[in-house]
Amino acid sequence: LVQGLYSKEALELVRDHVMSIIGEWDHLDREFPLQVSTFQAGQVYAISALFGYSLRRADMRFRLDRLAGLAEPRSLAHYIAGFGRDEAWGSAPIESREAEETLELQVSTLFGDVVELQKELLDALDLAAAGDGSGSSSGIVARHGDVAVNSAAAAANADVAARLRGAVAAGEVASVRLTVSNLRRLALEGCAFGHLLGATEADLDSTLGLTPASHTSPVALLGGEAEHVPKFSTFLMFEKAAG
C-alpha cells in the first residue's frame, strides 16, 4: 500500500495520519476487535482519500518550489505548515467532477449510500432535534489542529460518543467489526486511493480536459463541512467490541 507510491517525506505524513486514527488503540493487539458504525468506517476511508489526494499535490508543489529555489530545504511537513488558508485550500479540494464521481462510486461501493448512512446516524442520535451539530456530520467528530476545543465542546463530544456507542450496541445504526489492523489498512487504502486518483486525474486532464468539480459531492458528508475537512479525526467515536 505504500511501497513506491510516496516520497520519503510524504510517507512520514501518511504514517502520522494513520496514527491519528488508530493512536488510541496502538498499544493493543492488532487483532483486537472494534465495533464501528458503517458511517464512521466510510468517514475514515473518505478522509484518508482526501488526505492522500491533497498530500500528492502538496508534495509535488514542494518539490517544484525547492527546485526553483522558492522553498527552503526543509521538510514537507514544515512546508505545508507554512501554508496560508488560501494556499492550503488550493491543495485540498478535488479539482474535477470526474474525480469527485470516482470517489463517490468508490465510497458507495464499499460502504453504501452516504446520505442514507448519515441520516440513519443523525436520527439514531437525535442530533437534528437536539441542535448539537444538527444536520451535519461535523457534530459527531472531534476537531483538532488549530480548531480550539474547549471543555464544553469536549463534554458534548463525550456525550455524543456515548450515545453512538449505545446506538451501535443496540443495532440502531449499521455497523461493522474491524480489528485495529483492519482500521489501519482502511486508512492506508484510502490514502493510496486518493493519491492514485489525483495522479490519474492529472494525466487525463492534460490530454482530455476534465470538468471542473462541483464541490457539492455527498462524499463531503463523510469528511465534515468542507472548510474543516483537513482538521477532522474520527477516533473518539469508535466502540471497542466486547470479545
GUBA-142608 format. One record per residue: residue in three letters; x, y, z of N, C-alpha, C in turn. Coordinates in steps of 0.05 Angstrom, whole numbers, plus 5000, padded with zeros to 4 digits. Each point is the difference from the previous one (the first is absolute). Layout:
% GUBA-142608
ALAXYZXYZXYZ ...
END
This chain:
% GUBA-142608
LEU501649765000498450245000501750255000 VAL502549985007501750245001502549984984 GLN500949764993502549964986500050134973 GLY501950204997500350134974497950204994 LEU498050055017497850184994500650285009 TYR501250035023500550275012503050065001 SER500650265000502750085006500649945030 LYS502550005008500749945027498650195020 GLU500050254993498850205018497049985001 ALA498749944977497249964999499149765016 LEU501749794999499449765015499950055030 GLU501750175010499950075028497450135008 LEU498950174982497450125006497749804998 VAL500349814982497949784998500049855027 ARG502449945010500249855025498750175023 ASP500550265000498850175020497049994998 HIS499050014976497150004996498849745011 VAL501249774993499049755009500049985031 MET502250105012500249995029497950195013 SER499250214986498050185012497349855002 ILE499749794983497549855001500249765019 ILE502249865000500149765017501650045025 GLY500950255005501850055022499049905027 GLU497450045005498849915026500349715004 TRP500149844979500249715002502649894991 ASP502050174996502649904990501349815019 HIS499450025026501349825019498649735001 LEU497749984987498549745000501049814979 ASP499349755004500649804980498750074974 ARG501449964978499050084974497449864992 GLU499449775013497549864995497850075020 PHE500450205017498050095018497650114985 PRO497549915006497750084984498850275009 LEU499150154981498650255005497449994985 GLN497850085013497450024986499550294992 VAL499850044974499950274989497550044983 SER498750235002497750054982501150004971 THR498349924982500849994972500650294990 PHE498650195010500550284993502950085009 GLN500849925024502750065009502149874983 ALA499649754993501949864983500350144973 GLY497750084989500150154975501450275004 GLN499650125023501250265006503149975001 VAL500949805013502949955001501149974972 TYR498749844983500949954973500050264984 ALA497850155001499750244984502050225008 ILE500350045027501950205009502949924991 SER500549745002502749904992500450044970 ALA497949964984500350044971500550294994 LEU498550185013500450294996502850085009 PHE500949885022502750055010502149924979 GLY499749754990501949914980500150174974 TYR497650084992499750174976501550275005 SER499450125023501250265006503049985004 LEU500949795014502849965006501649984974 ARG499049864980501449974975500450284987 ARG498050165000500250274988502050175015 ALA499849995027501950165016502949914997 ASP500449744998502749894997501250094973 MET498349984979501050094973500750295000 ARG498350165013500650295001502550065016 PHE500449855022502450035016502549954984 ARG500049774986502449934984500650204978 LEU497950104987500350204978501150265012 ASP498950095022500950245013502949985009 ARG500749765010502749965009502050014977 LEU499249884977501750004977500450284989 ALA497850165002500150284990501350195020 GLY500749905024501250175020498050165015 LEU497449934998497950165013499349895027 ALA501049765007499449885026502649945014 GLU500150065026502449935015500349695001 PRO502449905002500549715000499349885027 ARG497450045008499049885025498249774993 SER498649905020498349764995497450084987 LEU498749804988497450044989498050095021 ALA500249885024498250075022500350305007 HIS502450105001500450295005498950174978 TYR500449914976499050144976497050035001 ILE498649785005497150015002499050165023 ALA501449985023499250165023500250304995 GLY501750084980500250284994497950104980 PHE498349834991497950094982498150195014 GLY499250214986497850175009497449864993 ARG497850115008497449874996499549954970 ASP500450214983499549974972501949794987 GLU502550005009501949804989499149725008 ALA499249975025499149745010497749894983 TRP498150174995497649914985500549984971 GLY502250124990500849964973501049724995 SER500849865022501049734998498049795009 ALA497750095011498249825013497749894982 PRO498350184988497649894987500749844975 ILE498249814995500349854975499450194977 GLU501549984978499850204979498049944979 SER499449754994498249934978497549855009 ARG497850044985497649855006500449714996 GLU501649924980500549724995501349865023 ALA501950145013501349895024498149995023 GLU498350205003498049995021498249764997 GLU499149954975498249784995501449735005 THR502649994993501549755005500249945030 LEU500550215016500249965029497249935011 GLU497950134990497349935009499449714995 LEU500749914976499449724992501649815018 GLN502550065005501749835017498849985028 VAL499350235012498950005027497349855002 SER498350064981497349875000500249704995 THR501949924984500449714995500949865025 LEU501750135015501149875025498250025024 PHE498550235002498650055025497050054997 GLY499150054976497150054996499550294995 ASP497450075001499150274994500850195023 VAL501750204993501150185019497850165014 VAL498250104984497850175011498349845019 GLU499349764993498349835017501549925026 LEU502549954998501649935023500150235020 GLN500350244989500150235018497350055013 LYS497949984984497350045011499349805021 GLU500849754996499549795020501450065026 LEU502550094998501550065024498950245015 LEU499450214985498950255012497349945013 ASP498349844987497449935012500449845025 ALA501849805000500549845023500950165024 LEU501750204995501150175021498350245006 ASP497950044984498250235004501550264999 LEU502050014983501750254999498550234987 ALA498549944979498650224986498150145019 ALA498649845017498150125018501450145023 ALA502349895009501450115023501550254994 GLY500850044974501450244993502950005007 ASP501249775007502849995006501649904977 GLY500350184980501349924975498049914980 SER497450085004497849904985500350034970 GLY499349784987500050004971502749974988 SER502149975015502749984988501649795014 SER501649854985501749805012502150135018 SER500450264997502050135017499249995029 GLY497449955006499249985028500849745013 ILE501049804985500649755012502949924997 VAL501750204995502849944999501550215017 ALA502549945006501650185017501850164983 ARG500050265003501850174985502750015014 HIS502150044985502650025012501750184983 GLY502650025005501750194986499650285010 ASP499450194983499750275009497150085007 VAL498349795002497350065009499849955030 ALA499450205015500049985029497749835009 VAL500549835020497949835012499950075029 ASN498050155009499850075028498749785016 SER499850035026498949795017497249934993 ALA498450214993497249944994499749844974 ALA501750064980499949854975501049715005 ALA502049975017501049745007497949835013 ALA498550135018497949865014497849924981 ALA499350174981498049944980500949774983 ASN502550004992501149784984499849735015 ALA500750015026499949765016497249905002 ASP498050185003497249925001499149874974 VAL500750124978499249894974501349734996 ALA502649985008501449754997498749785016 ALA499150065024498649805016497449924988 ARG498550194989497549944987500549834975 LEU502150064985500649844977500749715007 ARG501649975021500749735009497549845007 GLY498150145013497549865006498449934975 ALA499950184981498649954975501249774985 VAL502649984999501449784987499449745014 ALA500250005026499549765016497149904997 ALA498150194998497249934998499249934971 GLY501850034981499449944972498350214987 GLU500050245011498450224989501250124975 VAL502649964997501450104976501649774988 ALA500350004974501749794987502850025011 SER501349775004502750005011501649774988 VAL502650025003501849794991502049955022 ARG501149765001502049935019502750004986 LEU501850175010502750024989502049955022 THR502249874993502249985019501750264998 VAL501850045019501850234999501649994974 SER500849764992501449974975498350074976 ASN497549925000498150074979499750304998 LEU499850145023499650285000502450154988 ARG502449905007502550114989500049964969 ARG499249764991500149954972497950174985 LEU497750045013497950174988501050284995 ALA501450115019501150274997502250004978 LEU501749805000502149994980498949974972 GLU497949834997498849964974498650264990 GLY498850145019498850264993502050194990 CYS502250035014502250174992501149934972 ALA500449744996501149914974498050064978 PHE497449955005498050054979500050304993 GLY500050175020500050294994502550094985 HIS502349895008502550074986499849924971 LEU499249754994499849904973497850154984 LEU497950075013497850154987501150274990 GLY501650135017501150264992501949974977 ALA501749795000501949964978498549944974 THR497949835001498549944976498550244990 GLU498950165018498650244992501950194986 ALA502450045010501950184987500749904972 ASP500449744997500749894974497850054979 LEU497549945009497850024981499350304994 ASP500350175020499450284995501950124980 SER502549915000501950114982499549924971 THR498549784996499549914972497150044992 LEU498149965018497250014994498650265008 GLY500950125022498650235011497649915016 LEU500150015026497849905017498250235009 THR497749925010498050195009500650115028 PRO499950265004500550115027498249875021 ALA501149965024498549875021497750165009 SER497949875010497650135010500450105028 HIS501749865015500550055029497449975016 THR498149844990497649935014499749705003 SER502149854997500049715002498949905027 PRO498249805000499149905026502249875016 VAL502349934987502249895015501050205021 ALA499650274995500850205019498649965027 LEU497749875000498649945025501749835018 LEU501649824988501749835016502450145011 GLY500750224989502350155009499350245017 GLY497450055004499250245015499650234981 GLU499550245010499750234983502650054985 ALA499850104976502350024983502350165012 GLU499350225015502250165010501649865022 HIS499049785011501349865022501249734992 VAL499749924975500849724994502849935008 PRO502050174996502749925008500449995030 LYS498150115016500450025028498449795016 PHE498949814986498249815013501449745007 SER499149885022500749735007497549865011 THR500049745000497549865007500449815023 PHE502450005013500649785018498450015026 LEU498850235007498550015025497549824999 MET499149944976497449884997500049694999 PHE502349884999500149714997499349865026 GLU498649784997499349845023501649744999 LYS501449945021501549745001498049775005 ALA500149814983498149785002500849825023 ALA498149895013500649825022500549724989 GLY502549905006500749744991500449974971 
END
